[in-house]
Amino acid sequence: MLVTDVWRQLPGYDEDRMDLADLAGTITPNIRTLLFCVGERRLPAGPELITAAALGERRAIQGVPIEAVVTSWHRAEREVFTWLATVDAPFTPDEHRQVTRDLAAAVDRMTSTSTEAYRRARTEVAAHLEQMATDLVSRLTGGELLDPQVIEERAKLIGVAVQGSHRALAVRGSQLLPRAQRVVLDALRPMLHSRTVVGTRDDVAVIVTPEVPGLIAALTRAARSPGLLIGVGLPRPRFGEVAGSCREAMAAAEAGHAAGTTGVVEFAAVAADVLLLENPLDARQVVAHALGPILAKPPLVETLRVYLHNGLSTRATAVALRLHENTVTYRLRQITDALHADTPAALVRADILMALRYQELS
C-alpha cells in the first residue's frame, strides 16, 4: 500500500521509463530505509544510502534540476508521514512530534546523499560533454572529409539541436584566449535556446552556434572588448554541414589578424583576402606580374597604393604622403610608364589591386 501511494513522489520515479523492476530495486529500498529509521529512531547509514546516491546520479544524468530532486524528497516525506498516521491507533501528541523529527532527520540525510551524488555526477558529465565538444570541434576544423550524418549523431549526444541552422565563430584575443572566448559566449547566451559547441584550434577558439536573429549585432557589441577579433563563417542549414563554416570563420579571423584589424570580420567581406592568404604562391606571382617593374622602388609602390586609395586624387595623395603635388605627378608618370598604363586612371586594374592587397596582408 505504501509503495503504491509514495513511489510517484520519490526521486528517481520516471513514469515513461520506470517498470516494476526499477520500482522494486530503486524506490522500495528508500521507503524501507525511512520506515526502519523512524521505527529505530536513527539516521540512515552505510548501504542504506546507496540507492539515495544512485537516484542523485540518475537525475543528474537526466538533466533534472537539483531543486526538483530536493523537492521530491520532501514530498516523499509528507506522503510517508501521512501513511504512518493512518496505521493502527492515531499518534499521541508526543509520538506525532517524535515521528516528525525522526522522519525529517532521515529524509534530510538521504536528501544530502542524493544532492552530493548529483553534484559529483554533474561535474563528471560536464567534463565529459566538454571533452566530447572539443573532439567534435577538432574534427570539424580538420581537413578530413566528414559524413554529415555521423557529425550530427555525435552532436546529438551532447545536446545539440542539429536540425537548425548553425554557423561558426573563430575568436582571437590580445589577452588570454579563455577570457576572449568567455566574452563571446556571455554575449550569445541570452539569445540561444540550444547548446553551443566550443573547442580550440591552435591559438583560436572555435564556437559553433545556432543561427539566431541579431547574432552579428551581439557579436559586434562583444567585440568592443579591446583586442578582440571574431571571424564569422557563413551559416549552414544543418549542423552536419557546419565544417565549411568553421573553415570560413578561421580564415576570416586569419585575414583580419593579417590586416591588423579587430572586431567582427565576416567571411563574405574578406573572401578575396582569404583567397590571397590561402594561395601565397599564386599571390606572389600576381605581385610579380602586376608590380614587378616598381617593386624595387618602395616610394613608387606606396604612391600607387595611396593614389588608388584616395580615388585617383593627386591632391589627396600629396596631402597623405606630405609631398608636393608636382612630386606626386612625377611619380605617377614613372609608375604608368613602368606598368605600361596609358593614363593614371588605367592603373585601376584587378591584378594591381590584388597585388597591393596581398602586400598589405603579408
ChimeraX attribute file (.defattr): number of C-alpha atoms within 10 A of each C-alpha:
attribute: neighborCount
match mode: 1-to-1
recipient: residues
	/A:1	6
	/A:2	14
	/A:3	14
	/A:4	8
	/A:5	13
	/A:6	20
	/A:7	21
	/A:8	18
	/A:9	19
	/A:10	24
	/A:11	26
	/A:12	24
	/A:13	19
	/A:14	14
	/A:15	8
	/A:16	6
	/A:17	7
	/A:18	12
	/A:19	11
	/A:20	9
	/A:21	9
	/A:22	14
	/A:23	18
	/A:24	12
	/A:25	11
	/A:26	22
	/A:27	24
	/A:28	17
	/A:29	17
	/A:30	24
	/A:31	19
	/A:32	14
	/A:33	21
	/A:34	24
	/A:35	18
	/A:36	16
	/A:37	21
	/A:38	22
	/A:39	12
	/A:40	10
	/A:41	16
	/A:42	14
	/A:43	20
	/A:44	20
	/A:45	13
	/A:46	6
	/A:47	9
	/A:48	17
	/A:49	19
	/A:50	17
	/A:51	21
	/A:52	27
	/A:53	19
	/A:54	18
	/A:55	25
	/A:56	30
	/A:57	23
	/A:58	19
	/A:59	24
	/A:60	24
	/A:61	15
	/A:62	10
	/A:63	12
	/A:64	13
	/A:65	11
	/A:66	17
	/A:67	9
	/A:68	12
	/A:69	21
	/A:70	20
	/A:71	15
	/A:72	19
	/A:73	21
	/A:74	19
	/A:75	15
	/A:76	21
	/A:77	23
	/A:78	17
	/A:79	19
	/A:80	20
	/A:81	16
	/A:82	14
	/A:83	14
	/A:84	17
	/A:85	14
	/A:86	10
	/A:87	9
	/A:88	7
	/A:89	7
	/A:90	11
	/A:91	15
	/A:92	9
	/A:93	9
	/A:94	9
	/A:95	11
	/A:96	14
	/A:97	12
	/A:98	15
	/A:99	20
	/A:100	15
	/A:101	14
	/A:102	20
	/A:103	25
	/A:104	19
	/A:105	19
	/A:106	23
	/A:107	23
	/A:108	18
	/A:109	16
	/A:110	27
	/A:111	24
	/A:112	17
	/A:113	19
	/A:114	28
	/A:115	22
	/A:116	16
	/A:117	22
	/A:118	26
	/A:119	15
	/A:120	14
	/A:121	19
	/A:122	21
	/A:123	13
	/A:124	14
	/A:125	17
	/A:126	14
	/A:127	12
	/A:128	13
	/A:129	16
	/A:130	16
	/A:131	14
	/A:132	19
	/A:133	23
	/A:134	18
	/A:135	16
	/A:136	20
	/A:137	22
	/A:138	16
	/A:139	15
	/A:140	25
	/A:141	21
	/A:142	14
	/A:143	10
	/A:144	9
	/A:145	9
	/A:146	14
	/A:147	10
	/A:148	15
	/A:149	13
	/A:150	10
	/A:151	19
	/A:152	19
	/A:153	13
	/A:154	18
	/A:155	20
	/A:156	12
	/A:157	11
	/A:158	19
	/A:159	13
	/A:160	20
	/A:161	18
	/A:162	22
	/A:163	12
	/A:164	14
	/A:165	18
	/A:166	24
	/A:167	26
	/A:168	30
	/A:169	30
	/A:170	32
	/A:171	28
	/A:172	27
	/A:173	21
	/A:174	13
	/A:175	11
	/A:176	10
	/A:177	17
	/A:178	14
	/A:179	12
	/A:180	24
	/A:181	23
	/A:182	12
	/A:183	17
	/A:184	22
	/A:185	17
	/A:186	11
	/A:187	17
	/A:188	19
	/A:189	13
	/A:190	8
	/A:191	15
	/A:192	15
	/A:193	10
	/A:194	14
	/A:195	16
	/A:196	20
	/A:197	23
	/A:198	24
	/A:199	22
	/A:200	19
	/A:201	14
	/A:202	5
	/A:203	12
	/A:204	23
	/A:205	22
	/A:206	29
	/A:207	24
	/A:208	25
	/A:209	25
	/A:210	29
	/A:211	19
	/A:212	15
	/A:213	10
	/A:214	11
	/A:215	15
	/A:216	15
	/A:217	11
	/A:218	14
	/A:219	21
	/A:220	18
	/A:221	13
	/A:222	22
	/A:223	22
	/A:224	13
	/A:225	16
	/A:226	13
	/A:227	14
	/A:228	22
	/A:229	30
	/A:230	32
	/A:231	30
	/A:232	30
	/A:233	28
	/A:234	19
	/A:235	19
	/A:236	19
	/A:237	15
	/A:238	17
	/A:239	26
	/A:240	23
	/A:241	22
	/A:242	25
	/A:243	26
	/A:244	17
	/A:245	25
	/A:246	27
	/A:247	24
	/A:248	27
	/A:249	30
	/A:250	27
	/A:251	26
	/A:252	29
	/A:253	31
	/A:254	23
	/A:255	27
	/A:256	25
	/A:257	17
	/A:258	15
	/A:259	15
	/A:260	11
	/A:261	14
	/A:262	21
	/A:263	22
	/A:264	25
	/A:265	26
	/A:266	22
	/A:267	24
	/A:268	14
	/A:269	11
	/A:270	17
	/A:271	15
	/A:272	14
	/A:273	22
	/A:274	22
	/A:275	15
	/A:276	22
	/A:277	19
	/A:278	12
	/A:279	11
	/A:280	13
	/A:281	11
	/A:282	13
	/A:283	20
	/A:284	15
	/A:285	13
	/A:286	20
	/A:287	21
	/A:288	14
	/A:289	14
	/A:290	20
	/A:291	20
	/A:292	14
	/A:293	14
	/A:294	17
	/A:295	13
	/A:296	10
	/A:297	10
	/A:298	10
	/A:299	13
	/A:300	17
	/A:301	17
	/A:302	12
	/A:303	21
	/A:304	26
	/A:305	18
	/A:306	19
	/A:307	23
	/A:308	19
	/A:309	13
	/A:310	14
	/A:311	12
	/A:312	17
	/A:313	12
	/A:314	22
	/A:315	17
	/A:316	16
	/A:317	24
	/A:318	19
	/A:319	12
	/A:320	13
	/A:321	16
	/A:322	10
	/A:323	12
	/A:324	13
	/A:325	16
	/A:326	12
	/A:327	12
	/A:328	22
	/A:329	17
	/A:330	10
	/A:331	17
	/A:332	20
	/A:333	15
	/A:334	14
	/A:335	22
	/A:336	17
	/A:337	14
	/A:338	13
	/A:339	17
	/A:340	12
	/A:341	14
	/A:342	11
	/A:343	12
	/A:344	18
	/A:345	12
	/A:346	11
	/A:347	21
	/A:348	14
	/A:349	11
	/A:350	10
	/A:351	16
	/A:352	20
	/A:353	19
	/A:354	18
	/A:355	21
	/A:356	20
	/A:357	18
	/A:358	23
	/A:359	12
	/A:360	12
	/A:361	17
	/A:362	11
